[in-house]
Amino acid sequence: MKLADPLETQPERPDSLARQVHDILSEMLLSGRLRPDDRMSMRELAERLGVSVMPIREAVSRLVAAGALEVRPNRAVAVPLLTRAGFQDLTEIRIHNEAHAARLAATRMSVAGLDRLRQLDRNFRDVLSSTDGRDAVRANKDLHFHVYEAAGSPMLRELIVTMWLKAGPVINLDLGEASRRSRSAASVRNHADLIAAIAARDPEGAARALAEDIRSAADFILSRDVLRD
C-alpha cells in the first residue's frame, strides 16, 4: 500500500504534525486510497510519512474514535470491513444528512459558487477517461464537498465528513473498468440533475439528485460480494 509523500522535514509542533497526519489519513479514507481491511503498523506509517510515532498515534486515535480506523489485537491499524447491514445503515444516514446539505446549498450557493460547481463537474467528466480511477474519485469528492461547504453549516459538514471517512473505502472500491464506466455514467446524470436543481433554486430537486447519487453507488456496491454478512 503506497502512502502519501513524506511530510516536510522542517521542525513542527507535535500538535501540528498530528493534524497533518490526520489530514493525510483522512484524505486517503475519503478518496478510497485505503481499502477495507487494509492494515499497517504505526511504525510503518511513521517511517513512510517521515514523522515520529507520537503524531501517528494521536491521529490514529482520533480516527479510531470516529469509527474510521480500528486497532487490531496485534496493534496493527486497520480499515474496518463493514457488514452489509452496517453499510446500508450508513447509506441511509448519509442520504439524510447530505440531502439536507443539498437543500441548504440550493438556497445559499452564490453565483460564483455555482460557476465553480459547474467547473468541478467539467473536471469530473474530463477525468473519467483517465486510466487511474482515483482521478475521478478525487474529482467526485471535490464536487460533493463544494456543495456541502455551500450549505453554510459547519456542524452538518463535520457530520458528513465523519460518515464519508467510514464509507469512502467501500464506495470508492475499484471493481473493474466496466464497473467504473457504469458507476461514472450514473454519477454524470445525477450531478447534472443536482446542478440544474441548485441553479433553479430548487431545494427538493437538489436533495433528490444528491440522494440518488448516493443510493445508486450504494446499490452497486451491495450488488457485489464485497461486504461481510
N, C-alpha and C positions, 0 to 999 in steps of 0.2 A: 504494500500500500504506500503510495507516494504522498507525502505530506507537503504542506506549503513550504516556500522557500524560507531559510533561516531568518530569524529576526536580525535587525541591525545589531552590531556588537557594541555600540556606544553604551556607557553606563545608563541604567534606567532604574527608577524607583521600583521596588518589588511589586507595589500595587499596580503600577503602570504596566509592568511586564505581565502580570496576571490578567489585566484587562486585554492586552494584546493577544495573549494566548487564548483567552476566552473567545475573543472576536474571530480568531483564525479557526478554532474548532467549531464555533457556531456556524461560520460560513460554509465549512465543509459539510456540516449536517444539513443546512438549509439547501445547499446546491446538490446534494446527493453524492458528494465525493467520498463520503463514508457510507458504507453499505450495511444493511442489517447483519448482525453477528460479526462484523469486523472487530478485531481486538488488537491491542497494543499495550506495551508496558509504559509506565510513566517515565522510566529512564530512557526508553526508546524515543518517546515524544520529546523529552528534554534535549536529547542529542540532535534530533532532526530539526528542532526549532532553535537550537543554539542558546538555550537558557538553562538555568538550574532546575532541579526537581520541584522546588518550592512553588514558583508561579504555576507550574503544571498542575501540582496538587490542588492549589486554590481554584484554578479554572475548572478542573475536572469536578471538584466538589460542587461548584455552582451548577454545572450541567447535570450532575447526578441528582441534585435536589430538584431540578426541573424535569427529571424523568427522561432526559435526552441521552444520557450515558449511564452505565452501571459498572460497578467494580465487582469482578468475579472473585470467588474464594481464593484463587491463586494470585490475586492482586492485579490481574490484567484488567485494563479499561476496555469496555466493550460497548458496541451499539446494540441496544435491546432489539430482539426479534419479536415484533408484535404478533399477537394472535389475530385470527380473522375477526373475532368479536371485538377485540380491542381496537383494531383498525377501523371497523365500522363505527364504533362509538366515537373515536377520534374524528372521523369524517363528518359525523353529524354536528359535533361541537364546532369544527372548523366552518361548516356551512353557516351555522347560526352566527358566529362572530364575524366572519369575512363578508357575508351577505349584508350584515348591518353596516360594516365599514363601507361597502359599495353604495349603500343608500345615502350615507353621510357624504361620501365623495361626490355623488351626483348633484348635491346641493351646494357643496363647498369648494369644489375644484375651480381654480381660476382659469381664465382663458389661456394664460401661459402654461398652466399645468396641463390643460387639455392638449395643447400643442405638443408638450413633452410626452404625454401619454401616446399620442399618435406616432411620435418618433420612436418610442420604445417598442411599439407594435411593429413598426417597419424593421427595427433592429431584430426583433424576434423572427419575423418572416425571412429576413435576409440570411440568418444563420441556420435556417432549417436544412440547408443543403450541405452544411459542414459535416465532415466525417467524424468530428468529435461531438458526440451528443451533449457533452457538458456545456457547449456554447449556447445551445437552445435552452438548457436548464437555467443557466445564469440569466439569459435574456427574459425568460418567463418570470423568474423571481423578481427581476428589476421592475417589470411591468406591474406585477401584483402589488409590490410594496410601494410603488408610486401611488397607487390607488389608496392603499392603507394610510400612507402619510397624509394624503389629501383629506382623509376623513377628519383630521384635526383632533384626534383623541389619543393622547399618549398611552393611557391605560389600556384602551382597546388594542392598540398596536402591540403593546407588551404581551397581552394575552395571545394575540395572533402569532407573534414570534415564538412563544412557548410551544404552541401547537405545531408550528412548522418544524421546530427542532426535532420533534418526535416523528413527524410524518415524512420529512424530507428524504431520509434514507430509503424509505419504501416507495414513495410516489415517484421518485426520480430514478428508480432502477432501470438500467438499460436492458431491455428484454429482447433486443434484436432489432435489425434495421426495419423490417416490415412493421413491427410493433411500434417503433418510433414514428414512422410515417403516419400510421393510423391515429396515434395519440396527438401528433402535431396538427393534423388536419382538423381534429375536433377542437383543439386549442385555438386555432386560427379563427374558426367560426365563432367560438364563444367570446374571444377577445373583440372581434368586430361588433358583436351584439352589445358587449359591455361598453365599448367606446361610444357607440351610437346612442345608448341609453344615457350615458353621462353627458354627452353633447346636447341631448334633448332635455336634460334636467329631469330625468325620469327615474326616481329612486327605486321603484319596484322593478322596473325593467333592468336596472343595473344589478339589483340583488338577484334576480332570476338568472341573468347571464353568468354572474360570478358563481352562483350555486351550481349551475350546470357544468361549469368548467371543473369545479372540484369533484362533483359527482361522477362525471364521465371518466376522469382519471382514476378515481377510486374503484369504479365498477370494472375498469380494465384490469387493475391490479387484482381484484377479487376473482376475476375470471381465470387468473393464472395460479399455479400451485407454488406460491412463494411465501405464504404465511403459515404459521402454526395453527392447528385446530384448537 
